[in-house]
Amino acid sequence: MRLKQTCTTTGLPAPYLDPRTGMPFATVRASEVLTHLLNHEGVWSGGWGAISRGSERT
């Protein structure tokens, strides 16, 4: 039995594991965020203390 894991992006219960990293994720959007990070498409925002997608608005 696998331990219940939490998605690091959403904080939701994570029923899926990314096959490239083994990181748990909960939604399609969370998987997309992992993909962008793996592709080095994020920019560190010191003001937010987080990685953002650069100039793209959500």
C-alpha distance matrix in Angstrom:
0.0 3.8 6.6 9.2 12.0 15.7 18.1 20.8 23.4 23.1 21.1 19.2 15.5 14.5 12.6 14.1 14.4 18.0 18.3 21.3 20.1 16.3 17.2 15.3 17.7 18.3 21.5 23.8 26.1 23.6 23.0 26.8 27.2 25.0 27.1 30.3 29.3 28.5 31.9 33.5 34.9 34.3 37.0 36.5 38.1 39.2 40.4 37.0 35.1 32.9 32.9 34.8 35.6 39.2 42.0 40.0 40.1 37.3
3.8 0.0 3.8 6.4 8.6 12.3 14.6 17.1 19.8 19.8 17.9 16.2 12.7 11.3 9.9 11.1 11.1 14.7 15.4 18.2 16.7 12.9 13.5 11.6 14.2 15.2 18.5 20.9 22.9 20.2 19.7 23.5 23.6 21.3 23.7 26.7 25.6 24.9 28.4 29.9 31.2 30.5 33.2 32.7 34.3 35.5 36.7 33.3 31.4 29.2 29.2 31.0 31.9 35.5 38.3 36.5 36.6 33.9
6.6 3.8 0.0 3.8 6.1 9.8 12.7 15.0 18.0 17.8 15.4 14.1 10.8 10.2 10.1 11.8 11.9 15.4 16.8 19.1 17.0 13.3 13.0 10.9 13.6 14.4 18.1 20.9 22.4 19.4 19.6 23.3 22.9 20.8 23.6 26.3 24.9 24.7 28.3 29.4 30.6 29.5 31.8 30.9 32.3 33.2 34.2 30.9 28.9 27.0 27.4 29.5 30.8 34.2 37.1 35.4 35.3 32.6
9.2 6.4 3.8 0.0 3.8 7.0 10.1 12.8 15.5 14.7 12.2 10.6 7.1 7.3 7.8 10.3 11.3 14.8 17.0 19.3 17.2 13.7 12.5 9.6 11.4 11.5 15.3 18.4 19.7 16.9 17.6 21.3 20.8 19.3 22.3 24.8 23.6 23.9 27.4 28.3 29.1 27.8 30.1 29.3 30.4 31.4 32.1 28.6 26.9 25.0 25.5 27.3 28.6 32.2 34.8 32.9 32.6 29.7
12.0 8.6 6.1 3.8 0.0 3.8 6.7 9.1 12.0 11.7 9.5 8.7 6.0 5.4 7.4 9.0 9.3 12.4 15.0 16.8 14.3 11.3 9.3 6.5 8.5 9.4 13.2 16.2 17.1 13.9 14.8 18.3 17.5 16.0 19.1 21.4 20.0 20.5 24.0 24.8 25.5 24.1 26.4 25.6 26.7 27.7 28.6 25.1 23.4 21.3 21.8 23.7 25.1 28.6 31.3 29.6 29.4 26.7
15.7 12.3 9.8 7.0 3.8 0.0 3.8 6.2 8.7 8.2 5.7 5.6 4.6 5.0 8.4 9.8 10.4 12.7 16.0 17.3 14.7 12.4 9.4 6.5 7.2 7.8 11.4 14.6 14.7 11.5 13.2 16.4 15.1 14.3 17.7 19.4 18.2 19.3 22.6 23.0 23.4 21.7 23.7 22.8 23.6 24.7 25.3 21.7 20.3 18.2 18.9 20.6 22.2 25.6 28.2 26.6 26.1 23.4
18.1 14.6 12.7 10.1 6.7 3.8 0.0 3.8 5.4 5.5 5.0 5.4 6.0 5.0 8.6 8.8 9.2 10.6 14.3 15.2 13.0 11.4 7.9 5.3 4.4 5.6 8.6 11.4 11.2 7.8 9.8 12.7 11.4 10.8 14.3 15.8 14.8 16.2 19.3 19.8 19.9 18.3 20.6 20.0 21.0 22.5 23.1 19.5 18.3 15.8 15.9 17.3 18.6 22.2 24.7 22.9 22.7 20.0
20.8 17.1 15.0 12.8 9.1 6.2 3.8 0.0 3.8 5.9 5.7 8.1 9.5 8.7 12.2 11.8 11.3 11.7 15.3 15.3 12.5 11.8 8.0 7.1 6.9 8.8 11.0 13.2 12.0 8.4 10.5 12.8 10.4 9.8 13.5 14.4 12.7 14.6 17.6 17.5 17.8 15.7 17.6 16.7 17.6 19.0 19.8 16.4 14.8 12.3 12.8 14.7 16.5 19.8 22.6 21.3 21.3 19.1
23.4 19.8 18.0 15.5 12.0 8.7 5.4 3.8 0.0 3.8 6.0 8.2 10.6 9.9 13.2 12.6 12.6 12.5 16.2 16.1 14.0 13.9 10.1 9.1 7.2 8.3 9.2 11.0 9.0 5.8 8.9 10.3 7.8 8.5 12.0 12.4 11.5 13.9 16.4 16.3 15.8 13.7 15.7 15.3 15.9 17.8 18.3 14.7 13.9 11.0 11.0 12.0 13.6 17.0 19.5 17.9 17.6 15.3
23.1 19.8 17.8 14.7 11.7 8.2 5.5 5.9 3.8 0.0 3.8 5.3 8.6 9.0 12.4 12.8 13.9 14.4 18.3 18.8 16.9 16.2 12.5 10.4 7.9 7.2 8.2 10.9 9.2 6.9 10.5 12.1 10.4 11.6 14.9 15.3 15.0 17.4 19.7 19.8 18.9 16.8 18.7 18.2 18.3 20.1 19.9 16.1 15.9 13.4 13.9 14.4 15.9 19.3 21.3 19.3 18.4 15.5
21.1 17.9 15.4 12.2 9.5 5.7 5.0 5.7 6.0 3.8 0.0 3.8 6.8 8.3 12.0 13.1 14.2 15.5 19.2 20.0 17.6 16.3 12.7 10.2 8.9 8.3 10.6 13.8 12.7 10.1 13.2 15.3 13.5 14.1 17.6 18.3 17.4 19.6 22.3 22.2 21.8 19.5 21.1 20.1 20.1 21.3 21.2 17.5 16.8 14.9 16.0 17.2 19.1 22.3 24.5 22.8 21.8 19.0
19.2 16.2 14.1 10.6 8.7 5.6 5.4 8.1 8.2 5.3 3.8 0.0 3.8 6.1 9.3 11.2 13.2 15.1 18.7 20.1 18.2 16.4 13.2 9.9 8.2 6.2 8.8 12.5 12.3 10.2 12.9 15.5 14.6 15.1 18.3 19.6 19.2 21.0 23.6 24.1 23.6 21.8 23.8 23.2 23.3 24.8 24.6 20.9 20.4 18.2 19.0 19.7 21.1 24.6 26.5 24.4 23.3 20.1
15.5 12.7 10.8 7.1 6.0 4.6 6.0 9.5 10.6 8.6 6.8 3.8 0.0 3.8 6.4 9.2 11.4 14.1 17.3 19.3 17.5 15.0 12.4 8.7 7.9 6.3 9.7 13.4 14.1 11.9 13.7 16.9 16.4 16.2 19.2 21.1 20.6 21.8 24.7 25.6 25.5 24.0 26.3 25.7 26.2 27.7 27.8 24.1 23.2 21.0 21.5 22.6 23.8 27.4 29.5 27.4 26.5 23.4
14.5 11.3 10.2 7.3 5.4 5.0 5.0 8.7 9.9 9.0 8.3 6.1 3.8 0.0 3.8 5.5 7.6 10.4 13.6 15.7 14.1 11.6 9.3 5.5 4.8 4.2 8.0 11.2 12.5 9.9 10.8 14.4 14.3 13.5 16.3 18.6 18.2 18.9 21.9 23.1 23.3 22.2 24.9 24.7 25.7 27.4 28.0 24.3 23.3 20.6 20.6 21.6 22.4 26.1 28.5 26.3 25.9 22.9
12.6 9.9 10.1 7.8 7.4 8.4 8.6 12.2 13.2 12.4 12.0 9.3 6.4 3.8 0.0 3.8 7.1 10.3 12.8 15.7 14.8 12.0 10.8 7.2 6.9 6.0 8.9 11.5 13.8 11.9 11.9 15.5 16.3 15.2 17.4 20.3 20.2 20.4 23.2 25.0 25.2 24.6 27.6 27.7 28.9 30.8 31.5 27.8 26.8 24.0 23.6 24.5 24.8 28.6 30.9 28.4 28.2 25.2
14.1 11.1 11.8 10.3 9.0 9.8 8.8 11.8 12.6 12.8 13.1 11.2 9.2 5.5 3.8 0.0 3.8 6.7 9.1 12.0 11.6 9.1 8.4 5.7 5.4 6.2 8.4 10.0 12.4 10.4 9.3 13.0 14.1 12.5 14.3 17.4 17.5 17.2 20.0 22.0 22.4 22.3 25.5 26.0 27.6 29.7 30.7 27.2 26.0 23.0 22.0 22.9 22.9 26.6 29.0 26.7 26.9 24.2
14.4 11.1 11.9 11.3 9.3 10.4 9.2 11.3 12.6 13.9 14.2 13.2 11.4 7.6 7.1 3.8 0.0 3.8 6.1 8.7 8.0 5.4 5.5 4.4 6.0 8.6 10.7 11.6 13.6 10.9 9.2 12.8 13.5 10.9 12.7 16.0 15.5 14.7 17.8 19.8 20.8 20.8 24.0 24.4 26.4 28.4 29.9 26.6 25.0 21.9 20.8 22.1 22.1 25.8 28.5 26.5 27.2 24.9
18.0 14.7 15.4 14.8 12.4 12.7 10.6 11.7 12.5 14.4 15.5 15.1 14.1 10.4 10.3 6.7 3.8 0.0 3.8 5.5 5.6 5.0 5.3 6.2 7.0 10.1 11.1 10.9 12.5 10.0 7.3 10.4 11.2 8.3 9.4 12.9 12.5 11.3 14.2 16.5 17.6 18.0 21.4 22.2 24.6 26.8 28.5 25.4 23.9 20.6 18.9 20.0 19.7 23.2 26.0 24.1 25.3 23.3
18.3 15.4 16.8 17.0 15.0 16.0 14.3 15.3 16.2 18.3 19.2 18.7 17.3 13.6 12.8 9.1 6.1 3.8 0.0 3.8 5.7 5.5 7.9 9.5 10.7 13.6 14.4 13.8 15.7 13.6 10.5 13.1 14.2 11.0 11.1 14.8 14.5 12.2 15.0 17.6 19.2 20.2 23.6 24.6 27.3 29.6 31.5 28.6 26.9 23.6 21.7 22.8 22.2 25.6 28.4 26.7 28.1 26.4
21.3 18.2 19.1 19.3 16.8 17.3 15.2 15.3 16.1 18.8 20.0 20.1 19.3 15.7 15.7 12.0 8.7 5.5 3.8 0.0 3.8 6.1 8.2 10.9 12.1 15.4 16.0 15.1 16.1 13.9 10.8 12.6 13.2 9.6 9.3 12.7 11.9 9.1 11.9 14.5 16.5 17.6 21.0 22.1 25.1 27.3 29.6 27.0 25.1 21.8 19.6 20.9 20.3 23.3 26.4 25.0 26.9 25.6
20.1 16.7 17.0 17.2 14.3 14.7 13.0 12.5 14.0 16.9 17.6 18.2 17.5 14.1 14.8 11.6 8.0 5.6 5.7 3.8 0.0 3.8 5.3 8.7 10.7 14.4 15.7 15.5 16.1 13.2 10.9 13.1 12.7 8.9 10.0 12.8 11.1 9.1 12.6 14.2 16.5 16.8 19.8 20.3 23.1 25.0 27.3 24.7 22.5 19.5 17.7 19.6 19.6 22.7 26.0 24.9 26.5 25.2
16.3 12.9 13.3 13.7 11.3 12.4 11.4 11.8 13.9 16.2 16.3 16.4 15.0 11.6 12.0 9.1 5.4 5.0 5.5 6.1 3.8 0.0 3.8 6.5 9.4 12.9 14.9 15.4 16.5 13.4 11.5 14.5 14.2 10.8 12.5 15.6 14.0 12.5 16.0 17.7 19.6 19.5 22.5 22.7 25.2 26.9 28.9 26.0 23.8 21.0 19.7 21.7 22.0 25.3 28.4 27.1 28.3 26.6
17.2 13.5 13.0 12.5 9.3 9.4 7.9 8.0 10.1 12.5 12.7 13.2 12.4 9.3 10.8 8.4 5.5 5.3 7.9 8.2 5.3 3.8 0.0 3.8 6.6 10.3 12.5 13.5 14.0 10.5 9.5 12.6 11.7 8.6 11.3 13.9 12.2 11.7 15.4 16.5 17.9 17.3 20.1 20.0 22.2 23.9 25.7 22.6 20.5 17.7 16.7 18.7 19.4 22.8 25.9 24.5 25.5 23.6
15.3 11.6 10.9 9.6 6.5 6.5 5.3 7.1 9.1 10.4 10.2 9.9 8.7 5.5 7.2 5.7 4.4 6.2 9.5 10.9 8.7 6.5 3.8 0.0 3.8 7.0 9.9 11.8 12.7 9.3 9.0 12.6 12.1 9.9 12.8 15.4 14.3 14.4 17.8 19.0 19.9 19.1 21.8 21.7 23.4 25.1 26.4 23.0 21.4 18.5 18.0 19.6 20.3 23.9 26.7 25.0 25.4 23.0
17.7 14.2 13.6 11.4 8.5 7.2 4.4 6.9 7.2 7.9 8.9 8.2 7.9 4.8 6.9 5.4 6.0 7.0 10.7 12.1 10.7 9.4 6.6 3.8 0.0 3.8 6.2 8.2 9.1 6.0 6.3 9.9 9.8 8.7 11.5 13.9 13.6 14.3 17.1 18.5 18.6 17.8 20.7 20.9 22.3 24.4 25.3 21.8 20.7 17.6 16.9 17.8 18.2 22.0 24.4 22.3 22.4 19.8
18.3 15.2 14.4 11.5 9.4 7.8 5.6 8.8 8.3 7.2 8.3 6.2 6.3 4.2 6.0 6.2 8.6 10.1 13.6 15.4 14.4 12.9 10.3 7.0 3.8 0.0 3.8 7.2 8.4 6.5 7.8 11.0 11.3 11.4 13.9 16.0 16.2 17.3 19.8 21.2 20.7 19.9 22.7 23.0 23.9 26.0 26.4 22.7 22.2 19.2 18.7 19.1 19.4 23.2 25.2 22.7 22.3 19.2
21.5 18.5 18.1 15.3 13.2 11.4 8.6 11.0 9.2 8.2 10.6 8.8 9.7 8.0 8.9 8.4 10.7 11.1 14.4 16.0 15.7 14.9 12.5 9.9 6.2 3.8 0.0 3.8 5.3 5.1 6.4 8.7 9.9 10.9 12.6 14.5 15.6 16.9 18.7 20.3 19.3 18.8 21.8 22.6 23.4 26.0 26.2 22.6 22.6 19.3 18.3 18.0 17.8 21.5 23.1 20.3 19.8 16.6
23.8 20.9 20.9 18.4 16.2 14.6 11.4 13.2 11.0 10.9 13.8 12.5 13.4 11.2 11.5 10.0 11.6 10.9 13.8 15.1 15.5 15.4 13.5 11.8 8.2 7.2 3.8 0.0 3.8 5.4 5.1 6.3 8.8 10.0 10.6 12.5 14.4 15.4 16.6 18.6 17.4 17.6 20.8 22.3 23.4 26.3 26.7 23.3 23.4 19.9 18.2 17.4 16.4 20.1 21.6 18.5 18.5 15.5
26.1 22.9 22.4 19.7 17.1 14.7 11.2 12.0 9.0 9.2 12.7 12.3 14.1 12.5 13.8 12.4 13.6 12.5 15.7 16.1 16.1 16.5 14.0 12.7 9.1 8.4 5.3 3.8 0.0 3.8 5.3 5.0 6.3 8.8 9.8 10.6 12.5 14.3 15.2 16.7 15.0 14.7 17.7 19.1 19.9 22.9 23.1 19.8 20.2 16.7 15.0 13.9 13.0 16.7 18.1 15.1 14.9 12.0
23.6 20.2 19.4 16.9 13.9 11.5 7.8 8.4 5.8 6.9 10.1 10.2 11.9 9.9 11.9 10.4 10.9 10.0 13.6 13.9 13.2 13.4 10.5 9.3 6.0 6.5 5.1 5.4 3.8 0.0 3.8 5.4 5.0 6.4 8.7 9.9 10.7 12.5 14.3 15.5 14.5 13.7 16.7 17.6 18.7 21.4 21.9 18.5 18.2 14.8 13.4 13.2 13.1 16.9 19.0 16.6 16.6 14.0
23.0 19.7 19.6 17.6 14.8 13.2 9.8 10.5 8.9 10.5 13.2 12.9 13.7 10.8 11.9 9.3 9.2 7.3 10.5 10.8 10.9 11.5 9.5 9.0 6.3 7.8 6.4 5.1 5.3 3.8 0.0 3.8 5.4 5.1 6.3 8.8 10.0 10.6 12.4 14.4 13.9 14.1 17.5 18.9 20.6 23.4 24.4 21.2 20.6 17.0 15.0 14.9 14.2 17.9 20.1 17.7 18.4 16.2
26.8 23.5 23.3 21.3 18.3 16.4 12.7 12.8 10.3 12.1 15.3 15.5 16.9 14.4 15.5 13.0 12.8 10.4 13.1 12.6 13.1 14.5 12.6 12.6 9.9 11.0 8.7 6.3 5.0 5.4 3.8 0.0 3.8 5.4 5.0 6.2 8.7 9.8 10.5 12.5 11.2 11.8 15.3 17.3 18.9 22.1 23.1 20.1 20.0 16.2 13.7 12.8 11.3 14.9 16.9 14.3 15.4 13.5
27.2 23.6 22.9 20.8 17.5 15.1 11.4 10.4 7.8 10.4 13.5 14.6 16.4 14.3 16.3 14.1 13.5 11.2 14.2 13.2 12.7 14.2 11.7 12.1 9.8 11.3 9.9 8.8 6.3 5.0 5.4 3.8 0.0 3.8 5.4 5.1 6.3 8.7 9.9 10.7 9.5 9.0 12.3 13.8 15.4 18.4 19.5 16.5 16.2 12.5 10.0 9.6 8.9 12.6 15.1 13.1 14.1 12.5
25.0 21.3 20.8 19.3 16.0 14.3 10.8 9.8 8.5 11.6 14.1 15.1 16.2 13.5 15.2 12.5 10.9 8.3 11.0 9.6 8.9 10.8 8.6 9.9 8.7 11.4 10.9 10.0 8.8 6.4 5.1 5.4 3.8 0.0 3.8 5.5 5.1 6.2 8.6 9.9 10.1 10.0 13.4 14.6 16.9 19.6 21.2 18.4 17.3 13.6 11.2 11.9 11.5 15.0 17.9 16.3 17.7 16.3
27.1 23.7 23.6 22.3 19.1 17.7 14.3 13.5 12.0 14.9 17.6 18.3 19.2 16.3 17.4 14.3 12.7 9.4 11.1 9.3 10.0 12.5 11.3 12.8 11.5 13.9 12.6 10.6 9.8 8.7 6.3 5.0 5.4 3.8 0.0 3.8 5.4 5.1 6.2 8.7 8.8 10.1 13.9 15.9 18.4 21.5 23.2 20.6 19.8 16.1 13.1 13.1 11.6 14.8 17.4 15.8 17.7 16.7
30.3 26.7 26.3 24.8 21.4 19.4 15.8 14.4 12.4 15.3 18.3 19.6 21.1 18.6 20.3 17.4 16.0 12.9 14.8 12.7 12.8 15.6 13.9 15.4 13.9 16.0 14.5 12.5 10.6 9.9 8.8 6.2 5.1 5.5 3.8 0.0 3.8 5.5 5.0 6.3 5.2 6.6 10.4 12.9 15.3 18.6 20.3 18.0 17.5 13.8 10.4 9.9 8.0 11.0 13.8 12.5 14.8 14.4
29.3 25.6 24.9 23.6 20.0 18.2 14.8 12.7 11.5 15.0 17.4 19.2 20.6 18.2 20.2 17.5 15.5 12.5 14.5 11.9 11.1 14.0 12.2 14.3 13.6 16.2 15.6 14.4 12.5 10.7 10.0 8.7 6.3 5.1 5.4 3.8 0.0 3.8 5.3 5.0 5.8 5.8 9.2 10.8 13.8 16.6 18.7 16.6 15.3 11.8 8.6 9.5 8.9 11.6 15.0 14.4 16.6 16.3
28.5 24.9 24.7 23.9 20.5 19.3 16.2 14.6 13.9 17.4 19.6 21.0 21.8 18.9 20.4 17.2 14.7 11.3 12.2 9.1 9.1 12.5 11.7 14.4 14.3 17.3 16.9 15.4 14.3 12.5 10.6 9.8 8.7 6.2 5.1 5.5 3.8 0.0 3.8 5.4 7.6 8.9 12.2 13.9 17.2 19.8 22.2 20.2 18.7 15.3 12.2 13.2 12.3 14.8 18.0 17.4 19.9 19.6
31.9 28.4 28.3 27.4 24.0 22.6 19.3 17.6 16.4 19.7 22.3 23.6 24.7 21.9 23.2 20.0 17.8 14.2 15.0 11.9 12.6 16.0 15.4 17.8 17.1 19.8 18.7 16.6 15.2 14.3 12.4 10.5 9.9 8.6 6.2 5.0 5.3 3.8 0.0 3.8 5.5 8.2 11.5 14.1 17.3 20.2 22.6 20.9 19.9 16.5 13.0 13.1 11.3 13.2 16.1 15.6 18.6 18.8
33.5 29.9 29.4 28.3 24.8 23.0 19.8 17.5 16.3 19.8 22.2 24.1 25.6 23.1 25.0 22.0 19.8 16.5 17.6 14.5 14.2 17.7 16.5 19.0 18.5 21.2 20.3 18.6 16.7 15.5 14.4 12.5 10.7 9.9 8.7 6.3 5.0 5.4 3.8 0.0 3.8 5.6 8.2 10.7 14.1 16.9 19.5 18.2 17.0 14.0 10.4 11.0 9.7 11.0 14.3 14.6 17.6 18.4
34.9 31.2 30.6 29.1 25.5 23.4 19.9 17.8 15.8 18.9 21.8 23.6 25.5 23.3 25.2 22.4 20.8 17.6 19.2 16.5 16.5 19.6 17.9 19.9 18.6 20.7 19.3 17.4 15.0 14.5 13.9 11.2 9.5 10.1 8.8 5.2 5.8 7.6 5.5 3.8 0.0 3.8 6.8 10.2 12.9 16.2 18.2 16.9 16.5 13.3 9.5 8.7 6.5 7.8 10.8 10.9 14.0 14.9
34.3 30.5 29.5 27.8 24.1 21.7 18.3 15.7 13.7 16.8 19.5 21.8 24.0 22.2 24.6 22.3 20.8 18.0 20.2 17.6 16.8 19.5 17.3 19.1 17.8 19.9 18.8 17.6 14.7 13.7 14.1 11.8 9.0 10.0 10.1 6.6 5.8 8.9 8.2 5.6 3.8 0.0 3.8 6.7 9.3 12.6 14.6 13.1 12.7 9.5 5.7 5.4 4.7 6.2 9.9 10.4 12.9 13.8
37.0 33.2 31.8 30.1 26.4 23.7 20.6 17.6 15.7 18.7 21.1 23.8 26.3 24.9 27.6 25.5 24.0 21.4 23.6 21.0 19.8 22.5 20.1 21.8 20.7 22.7 21.8 20.8 17.7 16.7 17.5 15.3 12.3 13.4 13.9 10.4 9.2 12.2 11.5 8.2 6.8 3.8 0.0 3.8 6.3 9.5 11.7 11.1 10.8 8.5 5.4 5.2 5.9 5.4 9.0 10.8 13.1 14.6
36.5 32.7 30.9 29.3 25.6 22.8 20.0 16.7 15.3 18.2 20.1 23.2 25.7 24.7 27.7 26.0 24.4 22.2 24.6 22.1 20.3 22.7 20.0 21.7 20.9 23.0 22.6 22.3 19.1 17.6 18.9 17.3 13.8 14.6 15.9 12.9 10.8 13.9 14.1 10.7 10.2 6.7 3.8 0.0 3.8 6.2 9.0 8.5 7.4 5.9 4.4 6.2 8.7 8.3 11.7 13.5 15.1 16.3
38.1 34.3 32.3 30.4 26.7 23.6 21.0 17.6 15.9 18.3 20.1 23.3 26.2 25.7 28.9 27.6 26.4 24.6 27.3 25.1 23.1 25.2 22.2 23.4 22.3 23.9 23.4 23.4 19.9 18.7 20.6 18.9 15.4 16.9 18.4 15.3 13.8 17.2 17.3 14.1 12.9 9.3 6.3 3.8 0.0 3.8 5.4 5.4 5.7 5.5 5.7 6.4 9.5 8.7 11.1 13.2 14.0 15.3
39.2 35.5 33.2 31.4 27.7 24.7 22.5 19.0 17.8 20.1 21.3 24.8 27.7 27.4 30.8 29.7 28.4 26.8 29.6 27.3 25.0 26.9 23.9 25.1 24.4 26.0 26.0 26.3 22.9 21.4 23.4 22.1 18.4 19.6 21.5 18.6 16.6 19.8 20.2 16.9 16.2 12.6 9.5 6.2 3.8 0.0 3.8 5.5 4.8 6.8 8.5 10.0 13.3 12.4 14.6 16.8 17.4 18.6
40.4 36.7 34.2 32.1 28.6 25.3 23.1 19.8 18.3 19.9 21.2 24.6 27.8 28.0 31.5 30.7 29.9 28.5 31.5 29.6 27.3 28.9 25.7 26.4 25.3 26.4 26.2 26.7 23.1 21.9 24.4 23.1 19.5 21.2 23.2 20.3 18.7 22.2 22.6 19.5 18.2 14.6 11.7 9.0 5.4 3.8 0.0 3.8 5.6 8.0 10.2 10.8 14.0 13.1 14.6 16.6 16.3 17.4
37.0 33.3 30.9 28.6 25.1 21.7 19.5 16.4 14.7 16.1 17.5 20.9 24.1 24.3 27.8 27.2 26.6 25.4 28.6 27.0 24.7 26.0 22.6 23.0 21.8 22.7 22.6 23.3 19.8 18.5 21.2 20.1 16.5 18.4 20.6 18.0 16.6 20.2 20.9 18.2 16.9 13.1 11.1 8.5 5.4 5.5 3.8 0.0 3.8 5.3 8.0 8.7 12.3 12.4 14.2 15.4 14.8 15.2
35.1 31.4 28.9 26.9 23.4 20.3 18.3 14.8 13.9 15.9 16.8 20.4 23.2 23.3 26.8 26.0 25.0 23.9 26.9 25.1 22.5 23.8 20.5 21.4 20.7 22.2 22.6 23.4 20.2 18.2 20.6 20.0 16.2 17.3 19.8 17.5 15.3 18.7 19.9 17.0 16.5 12.7 10.8 7.4 5.7 4.8 5.6 3.8 0.0 3.8 7.2 9.5 13.2 13.6 16.1 17.4 17.4 17.6
32.9 29.2 27.0 25.0 21.3 18.2 15.8 12.3 11.0 13.4 14.9 18.2 21.0 20.6 24.0 23.0 21.9 20.6 23.6 21.8 19.5 21.0 17.7 18.5 17.6 19.2 19.3 19.9 16.7 14.8 17.0 16.2 12.5 13.6 16.1 13.8 11.8 15.3 16.5 14.0 13.3 9.5 8.5 5.9 5.5 6.8 8.0 5.3 3.8 0.0 3.8 6.4 10.1 11.3 14.1 14.8 15.2 15.1
32.9 29.2 27.4 25.5 21.8 18.9 15.9 12.8 11.0 13.9 16.0 19.0 21.5 20.6 23.6 22.0 20.8 18.9 21.7 19.6 17.7 19.7 16.7 18.0 16.9 18.7 18.3 18.2 15.0 13.4 15.0 13.7 10.0 11.2 13.1 10.4 8.6 12.2 13.0 10.4 9.5 5.7 5.4 4.4 5.7 8.5 10.2 8.0 7.2 3.8 0.0 3.8 6.9 8.5 11.8 12.4 13.5 13.7
34.8 31.0 29.5 27.3 23.7 20.6 17.3 14.7 12.0 14.4 17.2 19.7 22.6 21.6 24.5 22.9 22.1 20.0 22.8 20.9 19.6 21.7 18.7 19.6 17.8 19.1 18.0 17.4 13.9 13.2 14.9 12.8 9.6 11.9 13.1 9.9 9.5 13.2 13.1 11.0 8.7 5.4 5.2 6.2 6.4 10.0 10.8 8.7 9.5 6.4 3.8 0.0 3.7 5.5 8.4 8.7 9.7 10.3
35.6 31.9 30.8 28.6 25.1 22.2 18.6 16.5 13.6 15.9 19.1 21.1 23.8 22.4 24.8 22.9 22.1 19.7 22.2 20.3 19.6 22.0 19.4 20.3 18.2 19.4 17.8 16.4 13.0 13.1 14.2 11.3 8.9 11.5 11.6 8.0 8.9 12.3 11.3 9.7 6.5 4.7 5.9 8.7 9.5 13.3 14.0 12.3 13.2 10.1 6.9 3.7 0.0 3.8 6.5 6.1 8.3 9.2
39.2 35.5 34.2 32.2 28.6 25.6 22.2 19.8 17.0 19.3 22.3 24.6 27.4 26.1 28.6 26.6 25.8 23.2 25.6 23.3 22.7 25.3 22.8 23.9 22.0 23.2 21.5 20.1 16.7 16.9 17.9 14.9 12.6 15.0 14.8 11.0 11.6 14.8 13.2 11.0 7.8 6.2 5.4 8.3 8.7 12.4 13.1 12.4 13.6 11.3 8.5 5.5 3.8 0.0 3.8 5.7 8.4 10.7
42.0 38.3 37.1 34.8 31.3 28.2 24.7 22.6 19.5 21.3 24.5 26.5 29.5 28.5 30.9 29.0 28.5 26.0 28.4 26.4 26.0 28.4 25.9 26.7 24.4 25.2 23.1 21.6 18.1 19.0 20.1 16.9 15.1 17.9 17.4 13.8 15.0 18.0 16.1 14.3 10.8 9.9 9.0 11.7 11.1 14.6 14.6 14.2 16.1 14.1 11.8 8.4 6.5 3.8 0.0 3.8 6.4 9.7
40.0 36.5 35.4 32.9 29.6 26.6 22.9 21.3 17.9 19.3 22.8 24.4 27.4 26.3 28.4 26.7 26.5 24.1 26.7 25.0 24.9 27.1 24.5 25.0 22.3 22.7 20.3 18.5 15.1 16.6 17.7 14.3 13.1 16.3 15.8 12.5 14.4 17.4 15.6 14.6 10.9 10.4 10.8 13.5 13.2 16.8 16.6 15.4 17.4 14.8 12.4 8.7 6.1 5.7 3.8 0.0 3.8 6.6
40.1 36.6 35.3 32.6 29.4 26.1 22.7 21.3 17.6 18.4 21.8 23.3 26.5 25.9 28.2 26.9 27.2 25.3 28.1 26.9 26.5 28.3 25.5 25.4 22.4 22.3 19.8 18.5 14.9 16.6 18.4 15.4 14.1 17.7 17.7 14.8 16.6 19.9 18.6 17.6 14.0 12.9 13.1 15.1 14.0 17.4 16.3 14.8 17.4 15.2 13.5 9.7 8.3 8.4 6.4 3.8 0.0 3.8
37.3 33.9 32.6 29.7 26.7 23.4 20.0 19.1 15.3 15.5 19.0 20.1 23.4 22.9 25.2 24.2 24.9 23.3 26.4 25.6 25.2 26.6 23.6 23.0 19.8 19.2 16.6 15.5 12.0 14.0 16.2 13.5 12.5 16.3 16.7 14.4 16.3 19.6 18.8 18.4 14.9 13.8 14.6 16.3 15.3 18.6 17.4 15.2 17.6 15.1 13.7 10.3 9.2 10.7 9.7 6.6 3.8 0.0
